């Protein structure tokens, strides 16, 4: 019997991260479920994953902390031996006027939205290279395409993540490792509060399809990219946004 491959997904307790975890479990991947504070949510996802007859490991930790990234990767490798897929999904998206931003505001967003992908990639890429197979999927979002007023740190971090994606794709192209980015548009969330939901609804007016996307529609693209069939796709940013341009 062919052993299951393993995928580590940050921010896997809800919404897009949860959909990716369940989609990859359906495809036969063992799943490392990462969350920062809500262990109960991670436990629920792990149970849903195991229902697909694969294994799940809960690896709680703040990916904005380099030491936590190292520990999360170590726990995953200790449990499964290999981690073939890394999905850097966790992110912060605070809104704050540029002139009110503090150094700590910048540090926090950069550490989670950008630097976490660096630390986790450094921890897991050696194993991917040794096996001649690996997949890294980074989440950039529209912030990596357009700058948005009131979200300067997020836009900077996501532009940086797009740069990292392109650089790693080229550096590891001959090692059997692909590195791609996904840029979601407005995606319906399990836990939308009225203000957030209303803001997303306003944004839908700019989406040619006239609706928000679903977490499963984003997960479907991840499933393609990390499959054997995605082997010739690397260094790309794939927009899952219903045709939105702004």
C-alpha positions as CSV (number, residue, x, y, z in Angstrom):
1,X,0.0,0.0,0.0
2,X,1.3,3.4,-1.0
3,X,1.9,5.6,2.2
4,X,-0.2,8.7,2.5
5,X,1.5,12.0,1.8
6,X,1.2,14.7,4.4
7,X,0.1,18.3,4.2
8,X,0.7,21.0,6.8
9,X,-1.9,23.8,6.6
10,X,-1.6,26.9,8.7
11,X,-4.8,28.6,9.9
12,X,-6.7,25.3,9.3
13,X,-9.4,25.7,12.0
14,X,-12.0,27.4,9.9
15,X,-13.0,28.9,6.5
16,X,-10.5,28.4,3.7
17,X,-8.0,26.5,5.8
18,X,-10.6,24.0,7.0
19,X,-11.8,23.5,3.4
20,X,-8.3,22.8,2.2
21,X,-7.7,20.4,5.1
22,X,-10.8,18.4,4.3
23,X,-10.2,18.5,0.5
24,X,-6.7,17.2,0.8
25,X,-7.9,14.5,3.3
26,X,-10.4,13.4,0.7
27,X,-7.5,13.1,-1.7
28,X,-5.6,10.8,0.8
29,X,-3.3,13.2,2.6
30,X,-2.6,13.1,6.2
31,X,-3.2,16.5,7.6
32,X,-1.3,18.7,10.1
33,X,-3.9,21.1,11.5
34,X,-2.4,24.3,12.7
35,X,-4.3,27.0,14.7
36,X,-3.1,29.7,16.9
37,X,-5.6,29.9,19.8
38,X,-8.8,28.0,19.1
39,X,-7.9,24.4,19.9
40,X,-11.5,23.3,19.9
41,X,-11.9,24.4,16.2
42,X,-8.7,22.5,15.4
43,X,-10.0,19.4,17.2
44,X,-13.2,19.6,15.1
45,X,-11.3,19.8,11.9
46,X,-9.0,16.9,12.9
47,X,-12.1,14.7,13.5
48,X,-13.5,15.6,10.1
49,X,-10.2,14.8,8.5
50,X,-10.0,11.4,10.2
51,X,-13.4,10.6,8.8
52,X,-11.7,10.3,5.5
53,X,-9.5,7.4,6.8
54,X,-6.4,9.4,7.0
55,X,-4.5,10.7,10.1
56,X,-4.5,14.2,11.6
57,X,-2.1,15.9,13.9
58,X,-3.0,19.1,15.8
59,X,0.0,21.4,15.9
60,X,-1.1,24.6,17.7
61,X,1.2,27.6,17.6
62,X,1.6,31.2,16.6
63,X,3.2,31.1,13.1
64,X,4.3,34.7,13.7
65,X,6.8,33.3,16.2
66,X,9.8,31.7,14.5
67,X,10.3,29.3,17.4
68,X,6.7,28.1,17.0
69,X,7.2,27.6,13.3
70,X,10.3,25.4,14.1
71,X,8.3,23.4,16.7
72,X,5.3,22.9,14.4
73,X,7.5,21.6,11.6
74,X,9.4,19.3,14.1
75,X,6.1,17.9,15.5
76,X,4.8,17.2,12.0
77,X,8.0,15.5,10.9
78,X,8.2,13.5,14.1
79,X,4.7,12.2,13.6
80,X,4.7,11.5,9.9
81,X,8.3,11.4,8.9
82,X,7.7,13.5,5.8
83,X,5.7,16.6,4.9
84,X,5.3,17.0,1.2
85,X,2.8,19.9,1.1
86,X,3.0,23.2,2.9
87,X,0.0,25.6,2.7
88,X,0.7,29.0,4.2
89,X,-2.8,30.2,4.7
90,X,-2.8,31.9,8.1
91,X,-2.9,35.7,7.9
92,X,-3.8,38.9,9.7
93,X,-5.7,41.7,7.9
94,X,-6.1,44.6,10.3
95,X,-7.3,48.0,9.0
96,X,-5.6,51.1,10.4
97,X,-4.6,54.4,8.9
98,X,-1.0,54.6,7.8
99,X,0.0,57.5,10.1
100,X,-1.4,55.7,13.1
101,X,0.6,52.5,12.6
102,X,3.2,51.6,15.2
103,X,6.3,49.5,14.8
104,X,4.6,46.7,16.6
105,X,1.7,46.9,14.1
106,X,4.1,46.4,11.3
107,X,6.1,43.7,13.1
108,X,3.0,41.6,13.9
109,X,1.5,41.7,10.4
110,X,4.9,41.0,8.7
111,X,5.6,38.1,11.0
112,X,2.4,36.3,10.3
113,X,1.6,37.3,6.7
114,X,5.1,37.0,5.3
115,X,7.9,35.7,7.6
116,X,5.9,32.6,8.7
117,X,6.2,31.3,5.1
118,X,9.9,31.8,5.2
119,X,10.4,29.9,8.5
120,X,8.2,27.0,7.6
121,X,9.6,26.7,4.1
122,X,13.1,26.6,5.4
123,X,12.1,23.9,7.9
124,X,10.3,21.7,5.3
125,X,12.1,22.3,2.0
126,X,15.1,20.1,2.8
127,X,12.9,17.0,3.1
128,X,11.0,17.9,0.0
129,X,14.3,18.2,-2.0
130,X,15.6,15.0,-0.6
131,X,12.4,13.2,-1.8
132,X,12.3,15.0,-5.1
133,X,8.7,16.0,-4.5
134,X,7.2,19.0,-2.7
135,X,4.4,21.6,-3.0
136,X,4.3,25.0,-1.4
137,X,1.1,27.1,-1.7
138,X,1.2,30.7,-0.4
139,X,-1.9,32.8,0.0
140,X,-1.4,36.4,-1.2
141,X,-4.9,37.8,-2.0
142,X,-5.8,41.0,-3.8
143,X,-3.4,42.8,-1.5
144,X,-0.6,41.4,-3.6
145,X,-2.1,42.9,-6.7
146,X,-3.3,46.2,-5.5
147,X,-2.4,48.4,-2.6
148,X,-5.3,49.3,-0.3
149,X,-5.8,52.4,1.8
150,X,-5.7,51.5,5.5
151,X,-4.0,48.2,4.9
152,X,-0.4,49.2,4.2
153,X,1.3,46.4,6.3
154,X,-0.9,43.7,4.7
155,X,-0.2,45.0,1.2
156,X,3.5,45.1,1.9
157,X,3.6,41.6,3.4
158,X,1.5,40.1,0.6
159,X,3.7,41.7,-2.1
160,X,6.7,40.2,-0.2
161,X,5.0,36.8,-0.2
162,X,4.5,37.0,-3.9
163,X,8.2,37.8,-4.4
164,X,9.1,34.9,-2.2
165,X,6.9,32.6,-4.2
166,X,8.6,33.5,-7.5
167,X,12.1,33.3,-6.1
168,X,11.6,29.8,-4.5
169,X,9.8,28.5,-7.6
170,X,12.9,29.3,-9.6
171,X,15.4,28.1,-7.0
172,X,13.7,24.7,-6.5
173,X,12.3,24.1,-10.0
174,X,14.7,21.3,-10.8
175,X,14.2,19.6,-7.4
176,X,10.6,18.4,-8.0
177,X,9.2,21.2,-5.8
178,X,6.6,23.7,-7.1
179,X,5.8,27.0,-5.3
180,X,2.7,28.9,-6.2
181,X,0.4,31.6,-4.8
182,X,-3.4,31.8,-4.7
183,X,-5.1,35.2,-4.6
184,X,-8.7,34.8,-3.4
185,X,-11.3,37.4,-4.0
186,X,-14.3,37.9,-1.6
187,X,-14.9,34.5,0.0
188,X,-17.9,33.7,2.2
189,X,-16.8,32.9,5.7
190,X,-18.3,30.7,8.4
191,X,-17.9,33.4,11.0
192,X,-18.8,36.6,9.2
193,X,-19.9,39.3,11.5
194,X,-22.4,41.9,10.1
195,X,-19.8,44.5,9.4
196,X,-17.4,42.2,7.6
197,X,-20.2,40.5,5.7
198,X,-21.5,43.9,4.5
199,X,-18.1,45.0,3.4
200,X,-17.7,41.8,1.3
201,X,-21.2,42.3,-0.1
202,X,-20.2,45.7,-1.3
203,X,-17.1,44.3,-2.9
204,X,-19.3,41.7,-4.8
205,X,-20.5,44.6,-7.0
206,X,-17.0,44.6,-8.6
207,X,-17.1,40.8,-9.2
208,X,-18.3,40.0,-12.7
209,X,-19.8,36.7,-11.5
210,X,-21.9,38.7,-9.0
211,X,-21.3,36.6,-6.0
212,X,-18.8,35.7,-3.3
213,X,-16.7,32.6,-3.7
214,X,-16.8,29.6,-1.4
215,X,-13.9,28.1,0.6
216,X,-14.4,24.8,-1.3
217,X,-13.8,26.7,-4.6
218,X,-10.5,27.9,-3.3
219,X,-9.6,24.5,-1.9
220,X,-10.2,23.0,-5.3
221,X,-7.4,25.0,-6.8
222,X,-5.0,24.0,-4.0
223,X,-5.9,20.3,-4.6
224,X,-5.0,20.7,-8.2
225,X,-1.7,22.5,-7.5
226,X,-0.5,19.9,-5.0
227,X,-1.4,16.9,-7.1
228,X,0.9,15.0,-9.4
229,X,-1.0,16.7,-12.2
230,X,0.2,20.1,-10.9
231,X,3.8,19.3,-11.5
232,X,4.3,21.7,-14.4
233,X,2.7,24.7,-12.7
234,X,5.1,26.8,-10.6
235,X,5.9,30.4,-9.9
236,X,2.3,31.4,-10.6
237,X,-0.3,33.5,-8.8
238,X,-3.8,32.1,-9.5
239,X,-6.7,34.4,-8.8
240,X,-9.8,32.8,-7.5
241,X,-12.0,35.8,-7.5
242,X,-14.9,35.6,-10.0
243,X,-13.1,37.8,-12.5
244,X,-12.5,40.8,-10.3
245,X,-9.8,43.2,-11.4
246,X,-9.8,45.8,-8.6
